[in-house]
Amino acid sequence: MTTAGMRTGQLFWLGVAVLGLFTGLCSIFALVVTVAEGWQEHAQAQWPETTARVQTCGVDLYTHRPEAYWIDCLVSYSVGAEEVVAKVHSRSTPAPRRVISQHPTTQIEIMERWAEAHPPGTPIAVRYDPVHHKNAVLMATDMPLGGPRTPDNLRLLGVAAGSCALLLAIARITKPSSGGGGATSP
């Protein structure tokens, strides 16, 4: 093998190995996020249930990310003698003009239809934090971009871990041999 061929092989191996290690770090990050959100969702599933009444519900500008929208609802419910007003919301979606490859216009239309189907006074099932009564989550996951995130996180974790394993296997197979002596051509 020529020196140029060996150099190309080493660069390929190094690139695949670095990419494999990067996807390994992504897998670790995805695992931490999955465990944290899974634990939070598990805790929320233990919260007491109640029926809330929608005060307002609409698709609003998400203030933490530029030009993104989410369903934002104000609901009220009773906890003992206390009347509690809390917010429940969906995840955000980018504004239609910011995305080319997806169909956020359709997503926003679906969100608007859901919000319109929940006018003021509509009963809605929620779970509330028994310690901090203003923390509430929807029980039904029919809200677009609502509900548990753990299934999506598990898919992402699987893709990252699978990519890491595949790339590291390719790096191991293509690793150039470290010959002790100089290369000689016959």
Secondary structure, DSSP 4 states (H G I P E B T S, - for coil): --HHHHHHHHHHHHHHHHHHHHHHHHHHHHHHHHHHHHHHHHHHHTSPEEEEEEEEEEEEE-TTSTTEEEEEEEEEEEETTEEEEEEEE---EE-GGG-SSS-HHHHHHHHHHHHHTS-TT-EEEEEE-SSSTT-EEESS--STT-S-SHHHHHHHHHHHHHHHHHHHHHHHHHPPP--SSPP---
